[in-house]
């Protein structure tokens, strides 16, 4: 495929739709992760507590637990009106908006527990929205478009992160204070972010429901129910058991049947691919605060220039995947992502310098964009579209579970060994990933079924 043909993929309507859905998906994450850690640190919450607070985001790592319900369970009224995917999408977006408003009225100085509960609600609803959007992306386009869809999704995602990062910090500084803690500023910022979720709501209402043939799964479920009834099971219990087998057991059984023992190798790669990036990310904003950067400097450099470079990296990654294959770019992304963590260790020794921060953030985010585009494409290639929501939720949950758990101890690590040792350690965490990619490339053929 020529370069012009590769770039033309970004003009597809389905690719453009993913831009808006990526925005809706990306907005909540920083508000319970990076931006929230800045808010907590400025309010005087300890680094250790901030590290443990990041466990709220573990909801993204266990979303496979309720993904079968999202995949197969219709919602009263909403599903009849909007369809299987869009009904769950709209419900999750409404909960996100309400919970963000709840966070806005919870001061961490006096209401830390209440803030945690609302943050947890945002995380669970956001994880649910991710389940639906991932399933919509996989079902709405063939595999040849998945790299471009992933890049468009990441572009929207990172644009939302500009808003949830730089935008929230700028609003907090404007409505409150640029250098000191002011609850009014953070309250205004989080209420504004709740309003920005309307982008996702409007997009959801304008979408067309993807057409997926579930006839085989429905026939299997019906036959299993009839078999259980014939053996004397009550009708309601037989129906529940048949639904459980079809919605819960079948997606996981399908994955292991297709890949056999090699499924464990794939899950090992998925579980560790983002560990260097995620573990480092929890302490990034506290690091900027402790280095002495102001909100305006952080917003301008890390949340604008950095995110622009991520967009460039995602677009480049989508094209590189088409040109050179998914696994090669997966390897490149893992190497770059781990290596750039060493630059943060360097800055911790040289002291605060806005120009150096700009260079480091730009390189780090360019690498992250390339890595993410390749990784999303790889996960999509593993998914059977008949079980898209459940299987992709399993993959993306495994992707975050170990990194998020380890990240909870990041504050303790910084207190014990300092920022330089911490960032160096996160870079070393990425080395086993390179070995796993090489093993997968040699031993695991991709088998994606329709």
N, C-alpha and C positions, 0 to 999 in steps of 0.2 A: 504494500500500500504506500502511495506517495505521501509526502508531507502535507500537500494541499488537501488530499482526501482525509488524512488524519485530523487536520484542523477543522474541516467542514463538519465533522461530527458535532461540534459545539453549536451548530445552528439548528439542530433537531429540536422540535417542540418539546419532546419528552425530556431532553437535556435541560431546557430552559425552565421547565416546571420544577426540576430538582433544585434549581437555584433558590426558589422561594421556600421549598420544603426544607432544604438545608439550613436556611435562615431560621426557620421555626424550630428546628432541632438543635441548632447551636446556641440559641439565645439563653436557655436556662442553665447550661452547664457551668459557665464561669460564675453565675450568680450563686451557685452552691459550692464553688470550688475556688478559683483564683481570686475573683473580686471579693468573695465572702472572706477569704483569708486575709485580704488587705483590710477590710472593714474590722474584722476581729482584732487584728494586730494593732490597728490605730486606736481601738477602744481599750487597749491594755490587756487583752487576753494573751496568755503565755504561748510561746511557740509549741510547747508540748501539747497543750490543749488544742491548738489549731491543728496540729498533726492528727490528733484523735478525732477532731471535728470532721476531718476530711473523710472519715468512714461513712458519713452520710451518703457519699457518692458510691458506696458499695451497692446501692440499689441498681446501678447500671451493670454490676457484675453478677447479680442473681436474677435478672429479668427473665431468664429462661424458665424460671419456676412458674410464672403466670403467662408466658407466651402462648401455650396451647389454648388458653381461654381467649386471648386476643385473636388467635388464628382462626378459631372455629366457632366461638360462642357469639350468637347475635345479641345485640342490645335492643331491649324493648323500644319500639317506635323509631329510634334513630337508625337502626339497621334497615328497616323497611323503607325509610325515607332516603338515606344516603348510601346504603350498601355496606358490605362487610368491612372494608378498609376505612372508608371515610367516617363511619360512625364512631369507631374507636379513636380515630385521629381527633375528631372534634371534642369528644369527651375529655381526652387527656389534655388538650389545649385549654379547655375551660378550667380544669383543676389547677394547671400551672398558673394561670392568671390569678385565680383566687389565693393560692398559696404564696405567690410573690407579694401580693398585697398584704397578706398576714405577716410575712417577714418584714415588710416596710414598717409595721407598727410594733415591732419587737426589738427593743434596745438590748444589745448584748451585755451592757453594763449591769442592767437590772433584770432582764428577761432572757438570759442565755438559753435556758431549757426550752422556752416557748419558741425562740428563734430556731432551735435545733429541730423541733417538731415540724414547723412550717417548711424548713429546708428539706427535711426528709420527705414531706409531701410533694415538694417540687421535684425532688430526685426521682421518686417513684412514678409520678405522672410523666416526667420527661423521658424516663426509661421506657414507659409504655408507648409514648409517642414515637420513640426511636424504633420500637418493634414494628409499628404500623408503617412508618415511612420506609424502613428497610425492605419490608415485604412489598410495598407499592413499587419501589424502585426495581426490585428483581422481577416482579410480575409484569411491569409495564414496557419492558424492552428486552431484546435478545442480548446474548452475551457480548456480541461485537460492540454494543453501545455501553456496556457496563463501565469501561474505563472512563469514557466521557461523562457518564452519569455520576460516577464517583467524584470526578474533578469538579463538575458543576455543583454537586452536593457540598463538597468541601469549600467551594467558593462562597456559597450562601452561608455555610456554617461559620466560616471565618469572618465574613461581613457582620454576622450576628455577634461574633466575639469582639469585633471592633466596638460595636455598640454596647455590649455587656461589659466590656473592659474599659476602653478609653471613654466611651459614652457615659457609662455609669460613674467613672471617676471624675469626669468633667462636670457632670451634673451635681455630684456630691460636693465638689469644690466650689461650684457656682452658687449652690443653694446653702452651703454650709461654710467650710473653711478649706483652704488649699493645703495647709500644713498641720492643722490640729484636728482633734476629733469633734464632730458636730453631728448629732443624731438627725437633725432636720435635713441636712444634706443627703444622708444615706436614705432616709425615708422618701425623699423626693425622687432619688435615683431609682429605687426599687419599684415605686409606683409607676414611674415612666416606663421601666422595663416590662411591667405587667401589661401596660397599654400596647407596647410594641408587639406582643404576641398576636395582635389582631392580624398581622401579616399572614401568619399560619392559618388562622381561622378563615380569612377571606379566600386564601388559596384552596383550602380544603373544600369550601362550598362551591368553588368553580371547577374542581377536578371531575374527570370521568372515572367511574369505578373500573379497575382493570378486569378483564375477562379471563378467568382461569377455569379450566375444566376440572371440577372436583368429582366428576361422576364415579370414577374408580373408587375413591375414598368413601363416598357416600354409599355406594353399593356394598363395599366391604363392611361398613358400619351397620348397614341394615341387615345384611346376612348374619353378622355376628349376634345382633340383637335377637333375630328370629331363632338362631341356634340356642341361645340361652333360654328363651321363652319355652322352647320345645323341651328343655331339660327341667322345667318347673320353676324357673326364676320369675318373680313378679315383673310385670311389664316395665314399671318405672325403674326398677333396679337393673334390669337387662339393658334398658336404654342408656342408663348412666354408665354401666360397664362398657358398653359398646362405644359410647362417645369417648371414654377414657382411653380405650385401646386405639381408636382412630386418631384422636387429637394429641395424646400424650406419648403412647408407646410407639406408634408407627413412625413418627418423624425421627426419633432417635435410633430405632431399629434400622430404618432405611440407611442412615448415615454409616452405621457400623457394618451393615451388609455390603454396602458398596466398596468400603475401604478395608474391611477386615482389621487385622492388628495394626495396620498402618494408620488407622484412625487415631490411635494413641499418639503417634509421632506428630500427626497434624495438630492435635489438640495441644501438645507440648509447645509447638511453634506458636500457635495462636495465643497461648497463655503467657508467653514470655516476650512476644515481639515488641510490645510498647512499654516494657518495664522501665527502661532507662529514661524514657520521656516522662512517664507519669510520675514516677517517684521523685524526679527532679522538680516537676511542676508544682508540687504542693508548697515547696519552700521558695519558689521563685519570687513571689510578691513579698513575703517577709524579708527575703534577701535584699530586695530593692529598698524597702523601708529602712532596714538596718544599715544599708550603705549610705543613706542620707538623701536619696533621690526624692523629689517632690511628686505630688500626684500629677501635676501637669507634665513633668518630664517623663514619668512612667507611661502616662496616657499617650503622649505623643510618640515616644520611641517604641515601647513594647506592644502597644495595642493598635498602633496605626502602621508605622513602617514595618513592624514585624509581621502583622497580619497581611499586609500587601505582599510581602515576600512569600507568605504561606500560599496565597492565592496563585502567585506565579509558580510556586513549586507544585501545587496541585494540578494546574493546567499542564505544566511540563511533564509531570508524572503520568497524566492520562495519555499524552502523546507518546511518551517513552514506552509505556506498556504496550501500546498498539504496535510500535516499531520494533521493540526488542524482546517482548514477552514479559509476563508478570513476574516470574521468579527472579529474573536477572535484576529487575528494578526493585523488587522486594529486598534483595541482598544489598543493593546500592543504598536504599533508604535506611536500612538498619545500620549500616556502617556510618553513614553521615550523621544520623540522629545520635548515636552513642558518642561519636567523636566530638560533636559540637558541645557536649556537656563539659569537656575539658576547658573550653573557652571561658565558662563561668568561673571555674576554679582559678583561672588566670586573673580575671577581673577582681576576684576577692582579695588577691594579693596586691594588685596595682592601685586599688582605690576607685572611688566614683569618678567616672569620666563619661560624659554624655556621648561623645563621638565613638568611644570604644564600645559603649553599650549598644549604640545603633548598629555597628558592624556585627557584633556578636549576635544580637537578636535577629538581624537580617539573615545571617547564615543559618542560625538555628531553625528559624521558621521556614526557610527555603527547603531545608532538609526534611522537616516534618511534613511539608506539603507533598513532596515526592513520595515519602514513605507511606503516608496515609492513602494516597491515590492507588498505589500498588497493593496495599494491604486490603482495602475495601474490594478491589477487583478480585483479589485472590479468594477472599471469603465468599464473594458472590459466585465464583466458579465452583465452589464446593457444594452449593445449595441446590437441592431438588425443588423446583418451583411448586410442586404439589404440596410442599411443607415449608414454604419460604419463610413465613413469620417465625415459626418455632425453631427451625434449623439455624437461621441467621441470628436469632436471639441467643441460641446456645453458643454460637461462635463468638459473637460480640460480648457476651457475658464472660465467657472464658478469657477473652482478650483483656478484660478489665479487672477480673476478680483478684488475681495474684498481685498485679501492680498496685491496685488500690489498697489491698491489705498491707503490703510492704510499705506503701507510702504513709500509712498511719503512724509509722515509727520514725518518719523523716525528721520531725522536730527533735526527738530524742537524739538522733544521730548528729544533727547539727550542734546541739548543746554539748555532745560528747567529743566530737572530733573537729568541729568548725566547718565553715562553708567550703573551704578548699578541699578538705578530705572528703566531705559529703559529695561534692560534684564529681570528684575523681572516682569515687566509689560507684556512682550511678553510671558513669561511662563504662566501667568494668562489667556492670550488670548486663551490658549489651553484647558482650563477647560470645556467650553461649548461643545467642540467637543466630549468629552467623553460621555456627556449626549445624544447627537444626535446619536452616534453610538449605544448606548443601546436602544434608541427608534427605530432605523431602524432595529436592530436585532429582536425586538419583533413584529414589525408591518408590515415589508415589505418583502414579498417573492421575490426572484430573478426570473425574467421571461425573458430569453434571447432567441430570436427567430432566426431561420436561414432564 
